[in-house]
Amino acid sequence: MARKKNPGSKLSRREFLALVGTGTSVMAGAGFLTAKFSRRPVEQLIPYVVPPEDYIPGVAAYYNTVCNLCPAGCGITVRIREGRAKKIEGNPAHPVSQGGTCALGQSGLQVLYNPDRLQTPVTRRGERGTGDFHTVGWNSALTTVASHLDKLRLANRGAGVGLLTGDIRGHLDDLLIQFLGLMGSGRYLQYAFTNPTNLYSANAASFDTAQLPYYDIANSDFLLSFGADFLGMWVSPVSYSRAYGDFRQGRREGEDKGPRRQRGQLVQIEPRMSLTGANADIWVPAVPGTEGALALGIAHIIAGGAGRFAAALAEFDPPRVAEISGVEASTIERLARSFGDAKAPLAIGGGGAAAGTNGVPNLVAINLLNHLAGNIGREGGVVFNPKPAFGRTGMQRHGSYLDLLAFVEEIADVDDGVLIIAGTNPLYDFPGDERLVRALQRIPLVVGLSSFMDETMQYADIVLPVNSYLEGWGDDAPEPGVGMRVASISQPVVAPLYDTMDVGDVFIRLAQRMDRDMQRAMPWPDFHAYLRNAWRRMYDKRRDKLDYVDFDAFWTAVLEAGVWGETRRASQRNEFHAQVDYEPPVHAGNDVDYPWYFQPFVSQGFFDGRGANLPWQQELPDPMTSIVYGSWIELNPRTANELGVDEGDILEVSSPAGSLRAPVWITQGIRPDTVAMPIGQGHTSFGRYATGRGANPLSILSAQVDSRTGAFAWGATRVNLTPTGERIRFVKTGGWSRTLDRQILGPRSGETQEGGDHG
């Protein structure tokens, strides 16, 4: 069925591509996005919090805002009828999403209308962790928190206040920093399980730039991916999925004439076949954690024993790398020739390659390949983004697993300490680590800001319900960007359904209940006013470059388009200067008692677990297995034969840190020495759709960390497998995953599977 065109947009695909410079050189001309998009009919996109009372029933309106269900910052368009949100699609004006959405983004309406949303503030009356709460009013809840904060501030003990959040960017981040500064506290940490801490660190070590660059997949002709599932949920999946389409078509979108480029070739290196691996021309199953050695082996051949890295690469000849990685020497040589001969080669790394104890060295080795290819700052290569229009980039507030533990323990050691938690759920990410629970138990006052009662909110004393992203104000400077400066506006598409507030409004209301110095320093009536003032300052700095008569016209145009940005692409050519070495991975558990590598993976449906309470995501068939609702363990047929199990048989998976049970899914897309399991299920508290469903693979991981950053090494645990004799039948939409000896999917004559026999 053809997708209905958004009647509010009259911008053609060609105009959009010409505007943002996608597929053009890294030095496209300067311009501003909102100038073009202000041409659409004003009545189709209504920039108001509440639609006018005299709207025509049955006539749809369209609001542009920003999805926040993952950190990518995609622009979305929400269809509204009779004041109700009906459908979410990608905003064609937004250079990140370009009119697309992922499955999780499509489910945003189920965040808004979820029956398990918190509808009013609650306070704890039972023991922490028991979930025993009772409802209170906003006045009582805010007064209690403000009184505690005011007491600490006036006693010059405001440093005992800490703020722990998920990924927060834009002017809300600035507001939170200001609030804590007025308290006299610098204790502000952003923590998210999926935050690419190691990629930031590797880029800082390689290029002196701690940011996520724009990987120009669309203009590459040979893409070498080390575990980065960019068609799944890696970094910015909608943006990179669209780029992959251009990469495969062999012609840039918007080109009607001229010779076709050669169709890009994709090689995916990973121990367990991801969605990206299933779409690759060649899938190379390497030993988990050895991706860095494989990258250095390829670099050894490309460098040819010359240059400043010759000595460091000398020991990474193909036979030795083959012994380390489990990839045949002939395959390594063939990959090196293909990468070296390509006109626009590109190497990226993520997933399991970044999730071991050696994640940073692995990613530095992958960066070296881009340096040898000469693609830094060039079309089809690694393009570093300019400084954002506002806010901060990189790791300035992000913390690792060890940072998180230290942060919470420090607050627990402060008399009358206060911890405010917003938008993060570390007790799901690390349910087996009792240190975090013990520290939370010791903090005198824990305040949660959330739309749902999850595992971490169970340990709060007061939980304040916040608006969903479809009900609130905000803005964003997406990271990774698209090689140019981009800023997005989030606006309410509907009035709040319940007695909830924006996160920014909570902190402004707290300040208004504190002493007069706090009130004078934060005088705004609400977060919308704060946001509007911040954008006015941005407008004033660029007034001479903007084609608007005044700020009100500019503000209306940005609300209508949902995005503002310069079209000039970045052009810096950062030099590679990192020390090149290989650090072998360290796995918890010896290979005798725990014979298999354990590889949890981020699922398309649930991301890091935040999508598990959405019924659409529970019913979404996994793209590789077609399984819905439950959890599963992926085994190679050889491993299944060794254990004497078949599809649906339940195994006990045990590690040095714990055990769980889950049924078997048999696939040739995994190494025989590796077992894999999707992340997202196994919640103990997350609403009716998620609680008690499936198993959480993170619960049995040992507390391994990256040697350079302290980031949680979730790919560094070994396990043992024991059949239980129990069996289930999967709920799935697909049939058999194997050919049943019919050879209808076998290799063509003379071909063999890359990486040897894994069937």
N, C-alpha and C positions, 0 to 999 in steps of 0.2 A: 504494500500500500504506500502510495506516495505521501510524503510528509507535507502537511499543509503549511504554506508559507505564512510567516508572521505578518499580518496586515500592517503592523506598525513600522516595518522596515522596508524602505524603498532603495536600499543600497545593494547594488549587484555584487556578485562575487569578485568580478574583475576590479570594481572600484575599491572594494575592501583590501584586496591584495596590493593594489597600487598604493593605497593609503598607508598601510602599516609596513610595507616593504618586505613582506614574506616572500622568500624565493629570490630576492634581489641581492645586490652586493651589500657588504656590511657598512657601506657609507651612503645609504639612501638619503634623499633630501629630507630636510626638517619639515615638520608640519604638526598639526594637532588633531587628534581624533574627533573631538566634539564638533569641530567646524562642519564636517561632512554630515554627521548624524543628526544635527539639528534640523535637517530638512524634512524629517518624518512628521506626519500629522500630530499635533500636540494632543488632540483629544484621544489618541490611541494609547498614549503612555502618560499616565496622570501622576505627576510628582507630588502627591499628597499622602499624609499618613492615613487618612480616612477618605475614601471616595466621596464626592459631593452627594448630598441627599437627593438631588434632582437627576441622578443618572438614570439612563433608560434601562429598565429591566430587560434582560436577555441579550444585551449588548456587552461583549467582552472588552475588558481593558487589559493592558499589558504593562507590567512593571519590570524594570531591569534592576537586578541586585547581584549579590555575590554569594555563591555556595560556600559554606564553611564545613562541609562534612569530611574534607581532607584538607591538607595545607596548600594545595595547588592554587587556590584562589580563582577558580573559573567563574566567568560571568554567566549569569542565567537570566532568562526571561520567564516570568510567572504570569500565567493567564488567570484573570480574575473575573468572576461573574457573581452578581448580587452580593458582593463583599466577601466571597469565598474563593480561596485559591483552588484552582481546578487542575492545572497542569504546569510542569516545569520543562523547559527546553533550554538549550544553550543560547546565549546572547551572541548573535552574529557580529555584533560590533566589538566584541571583546577579543583582543589578540591572543589570549591564552586558550580559550575554549573555541573560538571561531564558529559558534553555532552548535557545538557538540556538548554532550554530557556523558558521564559514565553511569553505570547502573546505580551506584550509590547516590549520585546527584539526582537521578530521577525519583528516588525514594524520599526526597526532602519533605514532601507533603505528609508523609507518615511520621516525621518528627513533629510537625505542626499539630496534627490531629491525633497523635498517639494517646490512647486512653490512660497510659501510665505516667503521663507528665505530672510533675509536681505543680499544684495549682495555688498553693498558698504556703507561707513560711511554716516550718515545723521546728520544734525543739526536742532534744533527747530527754527521755524520762527513765529509760532503762540503762543497762550496761552498754558501753560502746561496742559496736559490732553486732548487736542483737536486732537492730532495726526497730526499736521501740521508740516511736516519736508521737507527739501530739501537735495539732495545729495551733498557731498563734497568728496575731495580726502583724502587719508590716511595722506599725508604730512600735509595738512591743519588741519585736525582733531587732529592728534597727537601733532602738534606744539602748538595748542591752549591749550590743556590739560597740556602739559609739561610746558608751560610758566606759567600757573596758579600755578602749583605745585612748580615750581622752585622759584617763588616769595614768596610763603609761607615758603619754606624751608630756603631760604637765610635770611628771616626775623625772623627765629626761631619760626615760627608759624605753623610748620608742623603738630602739634597735631590737627589742624583743619581739617585734611584729614582723612576720614573714608572709610573703605572697608566693604561692605555688600555682602556676597556670599551665595550660597547654600552649599550643602555638598561637600567640597573639601578636599581630603586627599593626601598623598604622597608628592613628591618633589615640586609640584606646590604650595602646602600649605607653604612649607619652603621658596620658592621664594617670595611669597606674604608677608610673615612675614619679610623677609630681606628688601624688598622694603619699607615697612612702617617704619621699624626701621631706615633706612637711612633718611626717612622723619622726624624722631623724633616723630612718632605717634604710639600709641599702640591700635588705634581704629580699631579693626578688629573683625567682628562678623559674624558667620555662622548661617543662619536661614533657616529652612525648616519646613513647616507645619507638615510633617509626621515624623520629627525627634523624636525618642522615648526619649525625655528629662526625662520624669517621670520614665522610666525603668532604665536609667542611675542613676538617683538620688536614686531610691529604692535599686539598687544593691550597691551603695556607702554606703547607710545607713545600709544595711544588712550585707555586706561582706567587707567593706572598699575598694571596687574595682569598680570604675566608668567606667565600660565597658559592652559591650553586650557579654555575654558568649556564648559558643556553647552548645545548648540544644540537647543532644544526643537522639533524638527521635527514631532513627533507632534501638537502643538497649534497649529502654524502653519496658515494657510489659503492662503498664497502664498509659495512658496519660490523664491528667486532664487539660483542656484548659479553661481558663477564658477569653473569648473574643478574643483570639489570632487567627486570621484567617490566619494560616500559609499555607493553600492551596490557599489562595487568594493573598494578597499583604502585609503580615506582615513580616517585617524585612528582610528576605532572602527567598523569596517564592520558588525559584527553588531548592535551597539546601534542604529546609525542605520538599518539595514535594517528592524529591527523597528519603529522609530519611523515610518519611511516607510509601512509597512503601515497604521498607525493614521492617518497623514496622508491616505492615499488612501481609506480606508474611510468617512470622514466621520462616524465615531462612535468615541469613545474605547473601547478594550477594557475590558470589565467593565461597560459600561453596557447594561442590558437594556431600559430604558425611556427615555422622553424624546425630544425631537426630534433628528433627525440634524443634524449639522453639515454645512456645504457641503464637498464633496470638495475636498481641497487641490489647488492647481495648481502644477506644477513647470516652471520655465524653466531650462535648462542652457546656459551660455555657455562655449564652448570651441572651439578650432580643429579638434580631432579628436573624433568622437563616442565617448564612453565608454559603459560600461554604464548609468550614470546618465542620460547624454544620450539613449540609446535608449529609456529609460522616461519621458522628459520629455514634457510636452504640447507644448512648443516647444523646439527646438534652435537656438541662435543661433551660427553659426560666425564668431567674431571673429578678427582678426589676432592672432597670438601676442604676448603682452606688453602688449596695449592694454586689458586688462580694467579697469585702474584708471581710464582715461579714460572708458570706457563707464559705470562706476559713478558717476563725477562728472557725466556727462551726464544720467543718471537723477536724481541728486541735484539738479542744476540745475533740472529741471522741477518736482520735488517742492517744493523750497524756494521757488520762484516769485519769486526776486529779493529775498527778505526774509530777516531773521535775520542772525546773526553770521558766516555763511559766504557771504553774498551776493557779497561782493567776490571771494572765492577761486573761486567757481563761475561768475562772470559769463562767462568766456571759453569755458565748456564747453556751448555751445548745441548743439542736435542736428546742424546741418549740419557744424560743425567736428568733433564727435565721430564723425560718420559717416565723415568723411574719414580720421580717424586709425584707427578700429577696423574699417572695412570693413562695418559694420552700418548698414543704411538708417536715415535720420532718422525715418521713420514708425514703424519698429520700436522705436526708442529711446523715442519718445513713447508708444507703446502700452504698453511695459513700465513706464514711469514712472507712467502712469495706473493700471495694474493694481496695482502695488506700493503706490502712495499710497492707493488706495481699499480695499485689503484691511483686514480687521479685525485680523489677526495676521500681518503680513508678516515675513519673515526672509530675510536675505542671508548667505551663507557663501562662503568663498573658499579655494582650495587648488589642487593639481595644477599645471598650467602657469601659472596666474595668480600663483603664489608662487614659480615656478622660474626667473624671469628676473633680470636685473640690477636690476630695479625691483620685486622681489617685495614688499618692505615697503610702499612707497607704494601699490601696488595693493591690498594688504590693508587698509591704513588707510582708503582710499577706500570699500571695501566696509563697513568698520565704521561709516563715516559714515552709510550708508544705514540701518543699524540704529538709530543715534542719532536720525535724522530720523523714523524710524517709532515712536520712543518705546518700544522693546521690550526695553531693557536691564533685566535683573532681573525680567522679566515672563513669564507663561505664553505659550508660543508664540514666545519670543524668545531672547535670549542670557542664560543663567543662570550666574553665576560660582559655582564650587564653593567650599565652605568649606575651611578649612585641614585637611589630611589628619590622620588619627588618629596617624600617625607618618611619619617621613621628610620628604623635601623635595619641592617642586614646581617646575615651570617649568624655567628654564635655568640653575640654579645650578651644575650640573656639565657640561651639554651644551656642546659646542664646535662651531664652524663649520669649514669646509674650511680656511680660513686659520689658525684656531686649531690644527687638527690638524697642519698643516705646521710651525708654530712650535714646538708641543709636542715633536714628535719630533726636530726639529733642535736644540732646547735640550738634550735628553738626550744626543744624539750628541756635543755639545760638552763633556760632563762626563767626566773621567777615571774609568774603571771604572763608568760609568753602567749602569743596569739598566732595561729597559723590560719590564713585564708586560702582556700583551695578552689580554683575555678577552671573548669574545662579540661581536667586531666584525671585519670583513674589508675594511679600506680599500683593499687592493691589488686587489680586484675592482671597487670603486666608482670607483677612479681609476687604471686600469692604464696609462694613457698619460702619467701625471705621474712623471717619473723623479726628481724632487726627493725624493719620499717614499721611493723605493727606495734612493737614495743615502744618505739619512739613516739608514735602518734598517741598511744595510751598515756604518755607522760605529759603531753602538752595541756596546759590548763584550759585553753579555749580553742576549739577547732571550728571554723566557720566555713561552710560549703556554699558555693554558688553553682547551681546545676539545674537542668531541666528534668533530670531523672535521678532516682535513688539507685546509685550503683554501689559497687563494693567499697569504694573509698568514702562515699557519702555516709555509709553506715557507721563510720567512726567520727562523724562530726557531731558537735553539740547543737549547732543551729544550721539549718539548711535553708537558704534563700532561693526561691525559684526564679529563674531568669528567662527572658524571652527566647524563643527560638530565633534562628537567624532570619526567618521570614517575617518576624514581628518587630525587629529592632533596627537601630541605626548603627552604622559603622563604616569603615573604609579599609582599604588594603592596598599594599604595594606588593604584588605577587612575587614569590621567589620559589623556583627559578623564574625569571622573567622571560622575555622573548628577544633579548638583545637590545632592547630600547626601554626608555623610561615609561612606565605604565602606572596609573593609579585608578582604583575602582571605588565606587560608592555602594554601600549597602543601605537600602531604605526599606521601611516596613511595606510589605505588599498587602497586609491585612492588619486590622486592629488586634491587639493582644486578646487571645481567647480567654485567658484566665488572669488571676491577680498576680501578674509577674512583672519584672522590670528588666531593662537592659543592664548589663554588667556595669557600664559606665555610670548609669543612674544610681546604682547601689552606692558607689563610692562618693558621688556628689552628695547624696542624701546623708551618708555617714558624716561627711565633713560639715554639713549644715547643722548637725546635732552636736558638734564638738565646740571647742572654744572659739572666740571671735577671730583669732588669727587664722584658724582653719577656714572659717566662713568667708573671710575677706580674700583669702588666697584662692578659694574655689567658689566664685560667686555665681556660676551659671545655674539657671533654673533646672536644666536637664542636660543629658549628654548630646542631644540634638543641637542645642545652642553652642555647646563646646565644640562640636564637630564643625558646625557652620563657621564659627569664628576661626578655627584652624585653617579651613579651606579659603577663607577670606585673606588670611596672611599669605597663603600660597599664591592666590590670585594677584595680590598686590606686588609680589616679587616679579611676576611675569606679565604685568598689565600691558607693557608695550608690545608684547608678542601675541597677545590674545585679541581676537577680533570680536570683542563683546563691549557693548556700551557701558556696562557696569557689572558689579559682582552678581547681582540678582539674575541677570541674563545668563551669566556664566554658570551659576549654581543650577539654574533650571535646565540648562543644556546638558550638564554633567549628570543630573538625575535622570534625564530622559535617555541619554546614551548608556548610562551605567558605567562609563569608563572615560578617562582622559589620559592622554599620553602624547609624547613626542614621537615622531616617526623616524628620527635620526637613529641609526643603529650604532652600537658601540664599536670601537675600532682598536682598543689597546692590544698590544702584542706582549703579554706577560712572558718573561723568560723562565724556563725551567731550571731550577737550581737545587733541587732536593738531593740528598744522599740516596743512592740506589743500593738497596740490599734486600735480602729475602729473609723473612722470619718464619720459621716453620710454625704451623698452628699447634696449639695445645688444647687437647680435648679432655674434659673431665671424664674419668672412668678408664680403666685399662682395657686393652683390646681382647683380653681373655674373658673377663667377667661381663664385659659390655662390647660385644663384637661389632655392633652396627653404629655408623654415624647417624645422628638424629638431626633432621633438617625441617624445623617448622617453617611455614611460609605464609606470607600475608595473602589473604584471599580477596578476590574481587568483590564478593558479597559483603564481607564484614570489616574489611580493612584491618585495623588493629583491635577489633572487637566492638567498635562503636556502632557498627551497623547491625548488630545481632538482635536488637530490640525492634527492628523494623520488619514486619511480616513479609513485605515484598522481597526483602533480601533473604529471608529464610526460605522463601519459595523459589528463589532464583537458582536454576540449575548451574552447578559448577561447570565452567566451560570445558574442563578436561575430563570430568567423570560423569557429569549430568546428575550428580547426587544433590538432593535438597534436604534441608532441615538438620541433618546430623553431622557427625565427625567421622573421619576414616583415617586409616593408616595405609600409605602407599608402599607396596612391596614389588620388587622385581619377581618375575615368574620363577627364577632360579632360587631366590630366597624363600618363596612360598613353597616350592617343592621340598626344599631342605627342612622346612618346619612342618610339612604335611598339612598345610591349610589351603583353603579355597576362598573365593570371594564371599564376604559376609561373615566368615569365622572371626570370633572375637579374640584378640590377643591382649595380654597384659604387657604393657611397655614399662620397663623399670629402668631407672637411672640412679646414679649416686644420690640424687636429691629427692626421689619419690617415684610413684608409679601411677598409671592410669589404665583404663580399658577402652578399646575402640575396635570396630570391625575392620577387616582387611579389604583393600581394593588392590587388585593385581594389575600391573601395567609394565610394559617394556620401557617406559620413559623414566627409568630411575636406575641408578647403579645397583648391582647386587649387594654391595657393602653399605648401602644407605637406605634409611627409611624416612618417610616424610609425612607431615601432618599439617592440615590447615589451621591457622590461628583465627580466633573469633568466637568460637563456641565455649561452653563450659563456664558460663557465668553463674555465680552464686546469688547475685542480686542485680537485676537489670530489667525488671518488668516481666510481664506474663509470657512474652514471646521468646525471651532469651534465657530466663532463669532455669537452671537444671537441665538444659539441653546440650547434649554432646559432652565433649571433654576439652579441657584447656591444655594444650601442649606446653605452654609456658610454665605450668605448675610443676613440671618435673625437670626443669632446666637447672643446672648447677650455676652458682653465682660467679661465672667466668666473665672477665672484662677484657676489653682491648688494652694492649700493653701501652699504647701511647695516649689514649684519651680517657680511659676508664669507662667507656660506653659498654653497655651490656652486650656480651658476646653470645647471642641467642643461637648461634650455629656451632657451638663449641662443646657439645655434650654427646656422650656415647650412651647407648641403651642396650638392654637385653630384651628379647621377645619370648614370651611363653604362651602357648595355646591354652585357652581356658576350657575348651570343649563346648562352649556356647556359640550360638550362631544367630544372625539376624538376616533379614532380607532388606536390601537397600531400597529406599524411596528414591527413584530416579526417573528421568524422562528418556534416557537412551537405552539401547539394547546392548549387545555384546561389544566389548571393547577390543576383542581379538578377532582374527579372521577365521577361526575354527578350521585351520588347515586348508582354507580355500585359496590362499595366496593372492587375494585380490588387492592387497595393500603391500605386497612384498617389494623388495628392491628390483630395479630393472636389471636385465642381464649384464653381468660383469660388475655390478655395484655391490658394495658392502656397507654396513652401518658404520658411521664414524666412531672411532674410539674402541673398536674391537667388538667382540661378541658380548652383548649384554642381554640377550634374550634367553 
